[in-house]
Amino acid sequence: MPHYIFLNRSKPLLFLPFFHRTSVFKPVPARTIRYGFPLLSFSTSSSQSPPSIRHLNSALNNLVSLDIDRARHFFQTHFLSPESTHRPNLYTFSILMKGLCLTNRIDEAFRLLSLIKSSRLKPNHVVYNTLIHALCRTGNIGRARSLMESMRTEPSDVTFNILISAYCSEGELVNALVMLEKSFNLGILPDSISVTKIVDLMCRENRAMEAIEVLRRFEEKGGVADCVAYNTLIKGFCRAEKPNLGQKVLKEMERKGVLPNVRTFNILICGYCDVGKMDDAMELYNEMRMDGIEPNFDTFDFLVRGFCSAGRIKDGLEILNLMEEFRDEYRHRISPYNSIIFGYYKTEKIEEAIIFLKRMENNFPRAVNRSLTILQFCQNGKIGEAKSVFDQMVKEGGIPNALIYASLIESMCKENETKEAFDLINDMVTNGIFPITSTFNALIRAFCDEGEWRSASRLVQEMGERGCALNAASYGPLVRVFCEKKDFRAFGYLMEMVSSGLVPNCDLWCFLIENVIKRSESESRIKMIYEYLIN
């Protein structure tokens, strides 16, 4: 004779305050539940004892992971009905609390908490933390904090871990620090993961020095900061362009017995590369090799990019060769090869860049073929075809190099597609390829040709702010457009050119004299221009 458990197939009842039995339960064989999972076989024979609470909890736990509604009915039937031989214990409640929270039934979870409190049981950390975690996961951090403060028991380290992580995820650094301080005052230590999240958030807000103090206090209280925590702090200093301070953190972690890993060195190497200190980056590379730490692809990629960004292409090529000798599979990752092309582009050695691109064909035949096709289309003025190949390349996950970006931008500018060219420059910068002056100049000319002198002026200003070397061709289009408008701001840009050590060409001088000086009604302005130029 098959054994049955009774599960309601109709719409489930709401418990609290509706724990009653009004629906018709259809017997379902325990071994033929639609999930195909035998939850528990309960014997109805009078010769056998009823199932223990341990078996009932096991069945409830299985149901919770399958169907929360049936789990609720099972709980009602076997624990709350008058015929029940067992009353729920804390483990029973925690199982159902877990199920309700996983399905985001927060209101029902609070009613269940009220039921626990109304019984002779005292909610424990597991019950509270389960509900607090669900509240944080659904964005109700304030309510979670209020629940923690109303707990009938002291919060645990898990409680603080949940709240600190939630505040950090929302970028609420002040509240995260308040939770950390509260835990310290109660003598409770959050784990290293939670403290690392605070350190990371502080570093992102350019407060790395304060993050050092947080880590120090955590260790003074008995916490153990791991390599991930120190790596996060080092990355914060490198992000603030202070890799030398990050290296001091490296020495400190080694002094405390925390061994750095390849990621530690990669963060510092990348930091030095970003500020152009390539000799310091190479010293770190040699140090990690002496310490027996093997470099990985990122190590070589950072170094090649750093040397090429600094215009040291020969050194970049040496690191590339070293990478190829170190591990053969690195030959099939295109990023460092694109960095070499960027180095040639940055030093305006376009022919060398194309030669190097063709040498890449054995390792990257598809990427090289598409790159050369785009360059050929741009050269022939077929911008539509070039954009189609580019879009297909990006769609399939290809990584465009600096030559492709520059050729497309300059071709778009010639076709007066300035908006598309501007978007492409932004895309270029986002991908870590900063345009050289000639690429920016193409866009400045296009803006001026379309009468968008305000956009051209903002672009010139931003170029200066980003450290891009402006030349006479950067100012020329703006001087011309203001001359045509009979606007004396042309003289302002001319003065800015000369004060930067740039000499306008003869055409620009003639244009300026013809359109501004001759038409100026103020002899004092003419005299001022003359005296400024001859001095």
Secondary structure, 3 states (H helix, E strand, C coil): CCCEEEECCCCCCCCCCCCCCCCCCEEEEHHHCCCCCCCCCCCCCCCCCCCCHHHHHHHHHHHHCCCHHHHHHHHHHHHHCCCCCCCCCHHHHHHHHHHHHHCCCHHHHHHHHHHHHHCCCCCCHHHHHHHHHHHHHCCCHHHHHHHHHCCCCCCCHHHHHHHHHHHHHCCCHHHHHHHHHHHHHCCCCCCHHHHHHHHHHHHHCCCHHHHHHHHHHHHHCCCCCCHHHHHHHHHHHHHCCCHHHHHHHHHHHHHCCCCCCHHHHHHHHHHHHHCCCHHHHHHHHHHHHHCCCCCCHHHHHHHHHHHHHCCCHHHHHHHHHHHHHHCHHHHHCCHHHHHHHHHHHHCCCHHHHHHHHHHHHHCCHHHHHHHHHHHHHHHCCCHHHHHHHHHHHHHCCCCCCHHHHHHHHHHHHHCCCHHHHHHHHHHHHHCCCCCCHHHHHHHHHHHHHCCCHHHHHHHHHHHHHCCCCCCHHHHHHHHHHHHHCCCCHHHHHHHHHHHCCCCCCHHHHHHHHHHHHCCCCCHHHHHHHHHHHHC
